[in-house]
Amino acid sequence: MSKVWLITGSARGLGRDITEAALATGNNVVATARDTDRLADLQQRYSDRIRTVALDVTDTAAARAAVDFAIGAFGRLDVLVNNAGFGHIVPFEQTEEADFKAQIDTNFYGVINLTRAALPVMRSQRSGHIVNISSVGGRTGTPGLSAYQAAKWAVGGFTEVLAQELAPCGVKIISVEPGGMRTGWGAAAGGDAPQLLPDYEPSVGAVLAMIRAYAGNEMSDPRKVANVVIDLADREVLPAHLILGSDALHVFGEAEAARQKAAAEWASVSRSTDVEGVDLSFLNSQAGP
C-alpha cells in the first residue's frame, strides 16, 4: 500500500535519493527544500504524486504548515524523514557563534520542529514512522565537529526517549546513523575552513586532511542508504539506532570499546558516591534517569 511521505532537505544529497526511492516505489511525497526549483524534474516526472514545499526547518510555523500541507494534499501522513542538515569542520574556539547556532538549529531543532508538528497527526492515526537521519557522529566524537556532533548526539537521545514514549501509540521512530556517503557532504563541510590556529593542527587539521582525501571515495552509496530507509518505513519493530556503513561500524566499535574500558577502570570511583547500603533492586522494575 502506498504511503504519504514528508521529507526535508529533498533537493540534494541523501534527501534527493530518499525522495526518488519513495516515489519509485509508488508512494506520495511532500518534498521540502529551501530551493524547490531543484525538484522541478521530479515534479514533471511524477506529477500529482509529488508536491514541493519551500521550507526552512528552523521555522516552527513553517514546519507546522508543511505538515498541514501534506494532510491537505494527501489526507494523511505516514512517514516523516528528518534529513535536512549540514556541518562545518572548524575548531570550537574558531567557530563563529552564528554558525554554531545555525548548525544546532538546523540539525537538532529542525528535527524537533517537524516531529512536534507531525506527532499529533500520527498519534491520532495510531500509526506512522519518523526517520531521523543522524550520523555515526551522533555516537562518537570528532575534532572540528563540535556543533554538528552535539546536535547529532541530541537527536540520538531525543529519538531514544520518543521511541519509549510513543510505543503505546503505534508510532515508530529511529535514528539512522550512516558513516561517509558519496553525497558531497565532506567537501562542503571542510571546504571553507579558516586558517587553523597552530594548536589545532594536530587534531582538527588531521581531520580536515582525512576528510578532504576521503571526499568522493566514501564507503556508502546514498542510493543504498535510501533503500534502507524505504524498508524501515514498512517495519513494525525498529531499533532506536541503526548504524550504516562498514566505516561507521568500525568507528562506533572503537568508540564503544574505549567507553567500556574507561567505565571499567573508573568503576570504583563511580561507586564511591553511593549512600551506604544502597539497594539497587528498584532499578529492575523502573526506568533509569
C-alpha positions as CSV (number, residue, x, y, z in Angstrom):
1,M,0.0,0.0,0.0
2,S,1.3,3.4,-0.9
3,K,2.2,5.8,1.9
4,V,2.4,9.6,2.3
5,W,6.0,10.8,3.0
6,L,7.2,14.2,4.1
7,I,11.0,14.5,3.5
8,T,13.1,17.5,4.5
9,G,16.2,18.5,2.6
10,S,14.9,16.8,-0.6
11,A,16.7,18.8,-3.2
12,R,20.1,17.2,-3.0
13,G,22.3,14.5,-1.4
14,L,20.7,11.7,0.6
15,G,17.3,13.6,0.8
16,R,17.1,13.6,-3.0
17,D,17.8,9.9,-3.1
18,I,15.2,9.1,-0.5
19,T,12.7,11.2,-2.3
20,E,13.4,9.4,-5.6
21,A,13.2,6.0,-4.0
22,A,9.9,6.8,-2.2
23,L,8.4,7.9,-5.5
24,A,9.8,5.0,-7.5
25,T,8.2,2.5,-5.0
26,G,4.7,4.1,-5.6
27,N,4.4,6.4,-2.6
28,N,3.2,10.0,-2.5
29,V,5.7,12.6,-1.3
30,V,5.8,16.1,0.0
31,A,9.3,17.1,-0.8
32,T,10.6,20.1,1.1
33,A,13.7,22.2,0.4
34,R,14.9,25.7,0.6
35,D,15.1,25.8,-3.2
36,T,12.2,23.8,-4.7
37,D,13.3,24.7,-8.2
38,R,15.8,21.8,-7.9
39,L,12.9,19.4,-7.7
40,A,11.2,20.5,-10.9
41,D,12.3,17.4,-12.8
42,L,10.7,15.1,-10.2
43,Q,7.5,17.2,-10.3
44,Q,7.4,16.8,-14.1
45,R,8.1,13.0,-13.9
46,Y,5.7,12.1,-11.1
47,S,3.0,14.8,-11.5
48,D,0.5,14.7,-8.7
49,R,2.3,12.1,-6.6
50,I,4.8,14.7,-5.5
51,R,4.2,18.1,-4.0
52,T,7.0,20.5,-3.3
53,V,7.1,23.0,-0.4
54,A,9.7,25.6,0.4
55,L,10.8,25.0,4.0
56,D,13.4,26.3,6.4
57,V,13.2,23.6,9.1
58,T,14.3,26.1,11.8
59,D,11.0,27.9,11.3
60,T,8.4,26.3,13.7
61,A,5.4,27.9,11.9
62,A,6.7,26.7,8.5
63,A,7.2,23.2,9.9
64,R,3.5,23.1,11.0
65,A,2.4,24.5,7.7
66,A,4.4,21.8,5.8
67,V,2.6,19.0,7.8
68,D,-0.8,20.7,7.3
69,F,0.0,20.9,3.6
70,A,0.7,17.2,3.5
71,I,-2.6,16.4,5.2
72,G,-4.5,18.8,2.8
73,A,-2.8,17.3,-0.2
74,F,-3.0,13.6,0.6
75,G,-5.2,13.2,3.6
76,R,-2.7,11.6,6.0
77,L,1.0,11.5,6.9
78,D,2.7,8.1,7.2
79,V,6.4,8.7,7.1
80,L,8.4,11.8,8.2
81,V,12.1,11.8,7.2
82,N,14.1,14.5,9.1
83,N,17.0,14.7,6.7
84,A,17.9,18.4,6.4
85,G,21.3,19.3,7.9
86,F,24.8,20.5,7.4
87,G,28.2,20.7,9.2
88,H,31.4,22.6,9.2
89,I,34.8,21.3,10.3
90,V,36.2,24.1,12.4
91,P,37.8,24.1,15.9
92,F,35.2,25.1,18.5
93,E,37.2,28.1,19.5
94,Q,37.3,29.3,15.9
95,T,33.7,28.6,15.2
96,E,31.6,31.8,14.8
97,E,28.7,31.9,17.3
98,A,26.2,32.4,14.5
99,D,27.5,29.4,12.6
100,F,27.5,27.2,15.7
101,K,23.9,28.2,16.4
102,A,22.8,27.7,12.8
103,Q,24.1,24.1,12.9
104,I,22.3,23.3,16.1
105,D,19.1,25.0,14.9
106,T,19.1,23.0,11.6
107,N,20.4,19.6,12.7
108,F,18.6,19.4,16.0
109,Y,15.8,21.9,16.3
110,G,14.8,21.1,12.7
111,V,14.1,17.6,13.9
112,I,12.2,18.9,16.9
113,N,10.1,21.3,14.8
114,L,8.9,18.7,12.2
115,T,8.4,16.0,14.8
116,R,6.3,18.3,17.0
117,A,4.2,19.1,14.0
118,A,3.8,15.6,12.9
119,L,3.1,13.7,16.1
120,P,-0.5,14.8,16.7
121,V,-1.4,13.5,13.3
122,M,0.4,10.2,13.6
123,R,-0.8,9.6,17.1
124,S,-4.4,10.2,16.0
125,Q,-3.9,7.7,13.2
126,R,-2.2,5.3,15.7
127,S,0.5,4.8,13.1
128,G,3.4,6.4,11.5
129,H,7.2,6.2,11.1
130,I,9.7,9.0,11.9
131,V,13.2,8.5,10.5
132,N,15.8,10.9,11.8
133,I,18.8,11.0,9.6
134,S,21.7,11.4,12.0
135,S,25.3,10.2,11.8
136,V,27.7,7.8,13.4
137,G,29.0,11.2,14.7
138,G,26.0,11.1,16.9
139,R,27.6,8.2,18.8
140,T,31.3,9.3,18.6
141,G,33.4,12.5,18.8
142,T,35.5,14.0,16.0
143,P,37.7,17.1,16.4
144,G,36.3,20.0,14.4
145,L,32.7,18.9,14.5
146,S,31.6,20.3,17.9
147,A,28.3,21.9,16.7
148,Y,27.4,19.2,14.2
149,Q,28.0,16.3,16.5
150,A,26.5,18.0,19.5
151,A,23.3,18.2,17.5
152,K,23.5,14.6,16.3
153,W,24.1,13.3,19.9
154,A,21.0,15.3,20.9
155,V,19.0,13.7,18.0
156,G,20.0,10.3,19.2
157,G,18.9,11.0,22.8
158,F,15.7,12.6,21.6
159,T,15.0,9.5,19.5
160,E,15.6,7.1,22.3
161,V,13.2,8.9,24.6
162,L,10.4,9.2,22.0
163,A,10.7,5.6,21.0
164,Q,9.7,4.7,24.5
165,E,7.0,7.4,24.8
166,L,5.4,6.5,21.5
167,A,5.5,2.7,21.9
168,P,1.8,2.6,23.1
169,C,0.7,4.9,20.3
170,G,1.7,2.8,17.3
171,V,4.2,5.4,16.1
172,K,7.8,4.2,15.4
173,I,10.9,6.4,15.5
174,I,14.5,5.6,14.6
175,S,17.8,7.4,14.4
176,V,19.7,6.3,11.2
177,E,23.4,6.8,11.6
178,P,25.5,6.5,8.5
179,G,29.2,6.9,8.1
180,G,30.7,8.5,5.0
181,M,28.3,8.7,2.0
182,R,29.0,10.0,-1.5
183,T,26.8,13.0,-1.2
184,G,29.3,15.8,-1.3
185,W,29.0,16.4,2.5
186,G,32.7,16.1,3.2
187,A,33.7,18.6,0.6
188,A,31.2,21.1,1.8
189,A,32.0,20.6,5.5
190,G,35.7,21.1,5.0
191,G,35.6,23.5,2.1
192,D,35.5,26.8,3.9
193,A,37.6,26.1,7.0
194,P,39.6,29.1,8.3
195,Q,43.3,29.1,8.8
196,L,43.7,27.0,11.9
197,L,45.4,28.2,15.0
198,P,48.6,26.2,15.2
199,D,47.5,24.4,18.4
200,Y,44.6,22.8,16.4
201,E,46.7,21.5,13.5
202,P,47.4,18.1,15.1
203,S,43.7,17.4,15.9
204,V,41.3,19.4,13.6
205,G,44.0,19.7,10.9
206,A,44.3,15.9,10.8
207,V,40.6,15.5,10.4
208,L,40.4,18.1,7.6
209,A,43.2,16.3,5.7
210,M,41.4,13.0,6.1
211,I,38.0,14.3,5.1
212,R,39.5,16.1,2.0
213,A,41.3,12.9,0.9
214,Y,38.2,10.8,1.6
215,A,35.8,13.1,-0.3
216,G,34.3,11.3,-3.3
217,N,35.6,7.9,-2.0
218,E,33.3,7.4,0.9
219,M,32.2,4.0,1.9
220,S,28.4,4.2,1.5
221,D,26.3,4.6,-1.6
222,P,23.5,7.0,-0.7
223,R,21.1,5.2,-3.0
224,K,21.5,2.1,-0.9
225,V,21.0,4.1,2.2
226,A,17.8,5.4,0.7
227,N,16.6,1.9,0.0
228,V,17.2,1.0,3.7
229,V,15.1,4.0,4.7
230,I,12.3,2.8,2.4
231,D,12.5,-0.7,4.0
232,L,12.4,0.8,7.5
233,A,9.1,2.5,6.8
234,D,7.5,-0.9,6.3
235,R,8.8,-2.4,9.6
236,E,6.8,-2.6,12.8
237,V,9.9,-3.3,15.0
238,L,12.8,-0.8,14.8
239,P,15.9,-0.2,16.9
240,A,16.3,3.2,18.4
241,H,19.6,3.5,16.5
242,L,20.8,2.0,13.2
243,I,24.5,2.3,12.2
244,L,25.0,2.1,8.4
245,G,28.3,1.5,6.6
246,S,31.3,-0.6,7.4
247,D,33.3,2.5,8.3
248,A,30.6,3.6,10.7
249,L,30.6,0.2,12.3
250,H,34.4,0.4,12.8
251,V,34.4,3.9,14.2
252,F,31.5,3.1,16.5
253,G,33.0,-0.1,17.7
254,E,36.3,1.6,18.6
255,A,34.4,4.4,20.5
256,E,32.3,1.8,22.4
257,A,35.3,-0.2,23.4
258,A,37.1,2.9,24.7
259,R,34.0,3.9,26.7
260,Q,33.7,0.4,28.2
261,K,37.4,0.3,29.1
262,A,37.1,3.7,30.8
263,A,34.0,2.7,32.6
264,A,35.7,-0.4,34.0
265,E,38.8,1.5,35.0
266,W,36.8,4.1,36.9
267,A,34.1,1.9,38.3
268,S,35.3,2.1,41.8
269,V,35.2,5.9,41.6
270,S,31.7,5.7,40.1
271,R,30.5,3.6,43.0
272,S,32.3,5.7,45.7
273,T,29.4,8.2,45.8
274,D,26.7,5.7,46.8
275,V,24.9,6.1,50.1
276,E,26.0,3.2,52.4
277,G,23.8,0.2,52.0
278,V,22.1,1.4,48.8
279,D,19.6,-1.1,47.3
280,L,19.5,-1.2,43.5
281,S,16.6,-3.7,43.2
282,F,14.2,-0.9,42.3
283,L,16.0,-0.5,39.0
284,N,14.7,-3.9,37.9
285,S,11.2,-2.5,37.6
286,Q,11.7,1.2,36.9
287,A,13.3,3.1,34.0
288,G,16.5,4.9,34.9
289,P,17.1,8.6,34.6
